Amino acid sequence: MKIVLLLADVKERALTNIKNTVVTVLDELEVELEQISLETLPYFNGNSNEIADNIVRQINDSTGIIAYSNVYLGGMHGAMQTFLNYISIHQILDKPLLTITYSNFWGEIEAGYQISKAWRFLGGSDGGCIAFNSYISEEDTLRIVDKQIENFYRSLKQGVSNIISSERMLFTTGAKPQVNNPVTTVAQPVEAAPIATSTPQYETINTEEKEIEEITNLLKGKIGGDTNFQPISTGTYARPQQQTTNVTRKVAKRIASLPHYFIAQYDKSLNMVVQYIINDTKEMGYIVISNGDCRYNEGMANRCDVEIMLLDTILEEIIIKSISYQKAFMVGKIKVKGNFALLPKLDQIFRSNREYN
């Protein structure tokens, strides 16, 4: 998946932190990201060049777009406005746009709607709008950005369709009106087509079938008349038995080691049963967390709060904290049944095994 990030004057520290959060989240989701600073492009001064045309190609090759703009007195930055004017000669068909705006004073919501409205009129679709003001704490701002970028990723991954807007309808019906030129037609006499009186194709097929039958009979006669032909007797090679390593036992020890990294002994109210199913080794086991204790059991639980299906290598990555349960689920590395809300909790109550090494 590829996403284009359009930036319009996001040089202030607060805006830069938001941009870095967007980049970090998309990088964790393994999304190819193309960042474009609009105010630094030569076409901003009215010049058309290869760089601007390349931006349009990047947009057409992408799955979604993120437009991030600083806001001054209720309006989008001039670089974003000039960019939208420039690409108005191109068709941006069904590309979802997530709008992020930031203002030190007021107008961030109006500017976001303005960008989204212009994008829909150009043929794109609405992917949501996130508006921030300087009165919001930086911690809350980055937390909201993290969640909203993940939601935008899910909508692109699942192909969520958007309700058609009035701006989109105007584009589809009136963006490129058809020119009705008067056409003068001259009547021509109509001649009847000749009626076929024979079927040469059928005769050709019959001729080919006869030739194939003659060749087949000829080959059969040659093979049948050859009395010197003797089948070669060959021996059967028996593949030696190989020793198989007990992989299942290794995985069972890995699942069983989860209680060793359990760090929520203080939380006596935490109660859950987590079932693990290793697809490639067919190993099954579950952990029971109750009254500040974590116990491992082999096999299938009669009842579980969440069931996690994954590969052995992914389980190892989760144990060493190179990937979280939540991120692994979002990128499709694990399959989950049951209460999905418990995944962030699992990331909190287990410590990485690297801390013991």
Secondary structure, DSSP 4 states (H G I P E B T S, - for coil): -EEEEEEES--SHHHHHHHHHHHHHHHHTT-EEEEEEGGGSGGGGT---HHHHHHHHHHHH-SEEEEEEEEETTEE-HHHHHHHHHGGGS---S-EEEEEEEESSS-HHHHHHHHHHHHHHTT-EEEEEEEEETTS-HHHHHHHHHHHHHHHHHHHHHT---PPPHHHHHHHHHSSPPP---------PPPPPPPP---HHHHHHHHHHHHHHHHHHHHHHHHHH-TT--PPP-PPPPPPP-PPP-HHHHHHHHHHTGGGGB--TT-TT--EEEEEEETTTTEEEEEEEETTEEEEEES--SS-SEEEEE-HHHHHHHHTTSS-HHHHHHTTSSEEEE-TTHHHHHHHHB--GGGG-
